[in-house]
């Protein structure tokens, strides 16, 4: 939060109303969701070889971690911070449930892009946290053949 507040002062493209919205949204999401924004940033998404789809039959690990993580991704979609690129046509998929998530096709949009830029860009990214999240997504996903 401190990083966001400090950088907003020097951001000429952010007026007070938009700054308030960025602060409000940041206060209402979890640290793991901020890490997800970093993970789904183009520079990191491919590095972790995220799965193309969620396989509900092979969920591994604690239920709360798996389902909670997927629900946090759905929440980022509902907040217009993430979108999912459609697999077979230009545009995006509508995400309404955790089983529709394709981690490899997530991308930052709107507020998500702004928050990544203002909080994480040029900062020490939480690489250990991102690797842990990526590992969980890999354990419940399938790579497309």
Protein Blocks (a to p, Z undefined) as FASTA:
>chain_A
ZZmmmmmmmmmkbcfklmmmmmmmmmmpcfklmmmmmmmpmklmmmnopafbdcfklcgc
jfklmmmmmmmmmmmmmnopaccddfkbgcddddfbfklpcfklgccehjlmmmmmmmmg
opacdfklmmmmmmmmmmmcccdZZ
